[in-house]
Amino acid sequence: MLLFARDVTRAAHNSLSPRRSENRSFAALASSLIAQENNLDLRLRYLLNNGESLSRAVFAARLTQLSDQLVLWPTESEQLYRPVLAHDVNDILAQEVSTRFADYEVIFTDVVESLHLPPATLPWPTGDMNILNTNAAQSSLLSTSKQWNTRRWSLAHEPGRVVLDATSNGVALSPLSSDIGALRSSSNLAATRGVGIAAVAVTPSPLPAPSGELLLPPVKAVHVGVSVINGNYIEQPITLTVTIVPMNHRGLRQSQTMHAVLGPLQSYAFVPRLLETRASERATLIIKVAGAPNALNMTRSRIYSVVMSPSGTTKS
């Protein structure tokens, strides 16, 4: 009987060792993930409370940094499912992370859409959420946090005796609607629009002539390139129209319309089809950009007087 009792004691001792190791390993992974959650919660709350003084570009960059951390949570939570621990604590934590990820996703998307920030600010598509309710997301964050804070003691009396970290509720308890409203009314974050014509290139190169006049050699076609700039941090759809109107009624009126979406503070080069010309022709070239007001003291339209040199001679 003594030998049998000794064997049982040894077997029990040996079985506790792997369980202790599993619990402590899980605690290390869980602590790292919860620390990331709490860090994001703290930084997001600070950004939403104090972002009014930032420019749109800086605010969007900081929001992108946080969202890039958020998208890592589902992958990291997958590591928590195995091995199965006492009281299913690993499953509970993984489900909690998944729920909180979806809640933060709603809040991030609401901020981007409220401020009309470029969709590329977030690593997931905006506007496709099934439910975009910030209040519901806050309630869910608070509920999951309370549930977890009762379950985090599940391993306190198990081998290893670990107590898991709690989750914070900064964003859940913030006056989020008021914060987003204040950000929306900030002059620094206002979604202003503005585009302008940055440059016009003509091939063949014009000869020396007065300002506003394009004196060209007697060619059969002219190539025009137009560079347009988006002067603000907002995605901007624009339309460019290039029209040439003969003045002596010998040629045909030609017009082309092109469309593009300019990213924030980006430029785009339009290349219309060749414009047919003839020797000794006079025409008016009209270039117009539509879609937003002028930006950066630039113009949205340019008008040139086109003068084609006579065939066989070149005006100097």
C-alpha positions, 0 to 999 in steps of 0.5 A, a space after each residue: 500500500 505504501 508503494 502504491 501511494 508513492 506511485 500515485 503521488 509521483 504520478 500526480 506530481 508529474 501530471 502537474 508539471 506540464 499543466 503548470 507549464 501550459 498555464 504559464 505559457 498561456 499567461 505570457 501570450 495572453 498578457 502580451 495580447 491584452 497589453 496590446 489591446 490596452 495600449 491601443 485603447 489608450 492611444 485611440 482615446 488620446 487621439 480622439 480627445 486631442 486630435 483637433 490640433 493635428 492636420 488631416 495628414 498627421 491625424 490620418 497617419 496616426 489612425 493608420 498606425 493604430 489600425 495596422 496594430 488592430 488587424 494583427 489581433 485575429 492572427 495572434 488570438 488563433 495561438 490561444 486555442 490550443 492546448 485546451 485549458 481549465 474552464 476553457 479560459 483560452 477559448 473565452 479570451 480568443 472570443 473576447 479578442 475577436 469581438 473587441 476587434 470587430 467593435 474597434 473596427 466599427 469605431 475606426 470606420 466611423 471616424 474615417 467616414 465622419 471626417 471624410 478621410 481617404 479610404 486608404 487610411 484603413 487597411 480594410 474597406 470602408 462603407 461595407 460594414 453590416 452595422 456601423 453603430 458606434 454606441 453599440 460598439 462601445 456597449 459591446 467593448 464595455 460588456 466584453 471587458 466586464 465578462 473577461 475581468 471575471 474570467 481572468 481569475 480562472 487559473 488562479 487556483 490551477 497549477 501555476 497559479 496565474 492571474 491574467 491581466 484586465 482589459 481597459 475601458 477608455 474608449 468604451 467610456 468616452 463620450 465618443 459622439 461628442 469627440 467625433 463631433 469636435 473633430 468634425 468641426 475642427 478647422 484643421 481637420 475640415 474636409 476642404 477640396 481644391 484642385 488646379 492645373 499645375 502645368 501644360 506641355 505642348 509638342 512640338 515645342 512652341 516658338 517664342 511668342 507673347 504670353 497666352 499664345 502658342 506659336 507652332 510649326 506647320 504640323 498636322 497634329 499637336 500633342 498636349 499634356 496636362 498635369 493636375 494637382 490635388 491641393 488638399 488631403 482628401 480623395 478628389 474625383 475630377 474631370 478634365 476637358 480639352 477643347 480646340 475651337 478653330 477661329 477661321 472656320 477652316 477646321 473642326 471643333 475638337 473636344 475630349 473629356 477625361 476623368 480621374 480620382 486624385 489621391 490626397 495631395 497627389 498629381 495626375 498627368 492627363 494625355 489627351 488624343 492628338 489634336 489635328 491641326 493645319 498650316 496657317 490655322 488659328 484656333 483657341 485651346 481651352 483646358 478646364 478642370 471641374 470637380 473642386 474649387 481652385 487650390 494653391 492659388 492655381 487656376 482651374 482653366 487655361 485658354 491659349 491662342 493657337 497660331 499655326 505657322 504657314 507651310 514652308 515658312 516659320 514666323 519668328 
